[in-house]
């Protein structure tokens, strides 16, 4: 969510958010993502992520009764699907 302050330019606010995200990723490089977080990470719906997982097209971890995703697996999966225009 982008919160706009009238006194702060939007681009600055956006860069500040990106910077905060980068800091969080560097603090927790091996953090596992939930279904919702992984969907946001890839920019897809939770339902589509679930479909990919059930079809065996997306790597995941099962920890107890929870499904988790590793960011590096998601990056690799997305990079393999980049198409040249």
Residue frames relative to the residue before (quaternion, step in Angstrom):
aa qw qx qy qz dx dy dz
X 1.0000 0.0000 0.0000 0.0000 0.00 0.00 0.00
X 0.2467 -0.7690 0.5775 0.1193 3.55 -0.88 0.98
X 0.1396 -0.7790 0.6089 0.0540 3.55 -0.64 1.14
X 0.1798 -0.8057 0.5596 0.0730 3.53 -0.68 1.09
X 0.1721 -0.7494 0.6351 0.0739 3.51 -0.86 1.06
X 0.5242 -0.6704 0.4216 0.3132 3.60 -0.80 0.96
X 0.7057 0.4702 -0.2640 0.4596 3.59 1.08 -0.66
X 0.7122 0.4002 -0.2367 0.5259 3.60 1.24 -0.28
X 0.4625 -0.6827 0.4835 0.2938 3.61 -0.76 0.98
X 0.5982 -0.5974 0.4026 0.3510 3.58 -1.09 0.77
X 0.6434 0.5347 -0.3359 0.4328 3.60 0.91 -0.87
X 0.6313 0.5217 -0.3290 0.4702 3.58 1.01 -0.79
X 0.6497 0.5198 -0.3120 0.4587 3.58 0.93 -0.91
X 0.6490 0.5161 -0.3085 0.4662 3.58 0.99 -0.88
X 0.6734 0.4902 -0.2979 0.4664 3.59 0.88 -0.92
X 0.6115 0.5432 -0.3448 0.4605 3.56 1.06 -0.73
X 0.6540 0.5114 -0.3057 0.4662 3.60 1.01 -0.83
X 0.6406 0.5108 -0.3149 0.4791 3.57 1.01 -0.85
X 0.6436 0.5250 -0.3178 0.4572 3.57 0.97 -0.86
X 0.6531 0.5061 -0.3111 0.4698 3.58 0.96 -0.86
X 0.6397 0.5181 -0.3251 0.4654 3.59 1.01 -0.80
X 0.6490 0.5157 -0.3161 0.4616 3.60 0.96 -0.84
X 0.6416 0.5168 -0.3175 0.4695 3.57 1.00 -0.80
X 0.6516 0.5086 -0.3178 0.4645 3.57 0.95 -0.84
X 0.6594 0.5038 -0.3135 0.4616 3.59 0.97 -0.83
X 0.6710 0.4849 -0.3132 0.4653 3.58 1.01 -0.71
X 0.6358 0.5222 -0.3332 0.4606 3.59 1.13 -0.57
X 0.7945 0.1740 -0.0677 0.5779 3.58 1.07 -0.75
X 0.0201 -0.8579 0.5130 0.0190 3.61 0.59 1.07
X 0.7581 0.3572 -0.1987 0.5081 3.60 1.07 -0.63
X 0.3339 0.7652 -0.4899 0.2509 3.59 1.23 0.32
X 0.3560 -0.7237 0.5542 0.2058 3.55 -0.96 0.90
X 0.3269 -0.7612 0.5351 0.1654 3.55 -1.04 0.82
X 0.4595 -0.6472 0.5360 0.2875 3.55 -1.16 0.68
X 0.7170 -0.4112 0.3281 0.4573 3.58 -1.31 0.06
X 0.6856 0.4868 -0.2815 0.4623 3.58 0.84 -0.97
X 0.6702 0.4966 -0.2976 0.4645 3.59 0.93 -0.90
X 0.6514 0.5099 -0.3152 0.4651 3.58 0.98 -0.82
X 0.6289 0.5248 -0.3309 0.4685 3.59 1.02 -0.76
X 0.6558 0.4898 -0.3043 0.4873 3.59 0.96 -0.84
X 0.6132 0.5665 -0.3317 0.4393 3.58 1.02 -0.84
X 0.7521 0.3761 -0.1941 0.5051 3.58 0.95 -0.93
X 0.4179 -0.7186 0.4604 0.3114 3.57 1.22 -0.35
X 0.5645 0.5529 -0.4018 0.4628 3.57 1.07 0.75
X 0.6020 -0.5505 0.4181 0.3996 3.58 -1.25 0.16
X 0.6221 -0.5335 0.4177 0.3923 3.57 -1.25 0.41
X 0.6256 0.5497 -0.3316 0.4433 3.57 1.06 -0.76
X 0.6618 0.4935 -0.3064 0.4739 3.60 0.95 -0.87
X 0.6214 0.5307 -0.3344 0.4694 3.58 1.02 -0.79
X 0.6370 0.5250 -0.3157 0.4679 3.59 0.98 -0.88
X 0.6453 0.5260 -0.3160 0.4551 3.58 0.95 -0.90
X 0.6534 0.5091 -0.3126 0.4650 3.58 0.92 -0.89
X 0.6564 0.5152 -0.3095 0.4560 3.58 0.97 -0.86
X 0.6789 0.4978 -0.2901 0.4551 3.58 0.85 -0.98
X 0.6851 0.4723 -0.2739 0.4822 3.60 1.07 -0.73
X 0.4936 -0.6872 0.4127 0.3372 3.59 1.28 -0.06
X 0.4963 0.6816 -0.4086 0.3494 3.57 1.22 0.38
X 0.7560 0.3131 -0.1675 0.5499 3.59 1.23 -0.27
X 0.4056 -0.7237 0.4980 0.2523 3.62 -0.76 0.98
X 0.0602 0.7859 -0.6118 0.0670 3.56 -1.09 0.78
X 0.3270 -0.7054 0.5888 0.2210 3.52 -1.36 0.18
X 0.1980 -0.7359 0.6288 0.1546 3.55 -1.10 0.66
X 0.0228 -0.7742 0.6317 -0.0331 3.54 -0.74 1.14
X 0.7813 -0.0796 -0.0050 0.6190 3.53 -0.16 1.31
X 0.7504 -0.3197 0.2545 0.5195 3.57 -0.68 -1.08
X 0.5719 0.5935 -0.3712 0.4277 3.58 1.27 0.29
X 0.2951 -0.7219 0.6023 0.1705 3.53 -1.18 0.72
X 0.0147 -0.7975 0.6022 -0.0343 3.56 -0.85 1.02
X 0.2254 -0.7646 0.5940 0.1082 3.53 -1.24 0.58
X 0.3311 -0.7171 0.5744 0.2150 3.57 -1.07 0.76
X 0.5245 -0.6595 0.4336 0.3194 3.62 -0.82 0.95
X 0.6526 0.5190 -0.3333 0.4401 3.60 0.95 -0.78
X 0.6204 0.5238 -0.3411 0.4736 3.61 1.10 -0.64
X 0.6590 0.5076 -0.3059 0.4631 3.57 0.99 -0.85
X 0.6333 0.5232 -0.3283 0.4663 3.59 1.01 -0.80
X 0.6630 0.5044 -0.2996 0.4650 3.57 0.92 -0.94
X 0.6455 0.5241 -0.3134 0.4586 3.58 0.94 -0.92
X 0.6788 0.4823 -0.2910 0.4711 3.60 0.92 -0.91
X 0.6481 0.5290 -0.3200 0.4445 3.60 0.96 -0.85
X 0.6388 0.5343 -0.3239 0.4489 3.59 1.06 -0.69
X 0.7234 0.4408 -0.2356 0.4764 3.58 1.20 -0.44
X 0.4132 0.6938 -0.4816 0.3406 3.57 1.26 0.21
X 0.1276 -0.7930 0.5937 0.0481 3.54 -0.86 1.01
X 0.4112 -0.6926 0.5375 0.2496 3.54 -1.04 0.79
X 0.3730 -0.7416 0.5167 0.2094 3.54 -0.97 0.88
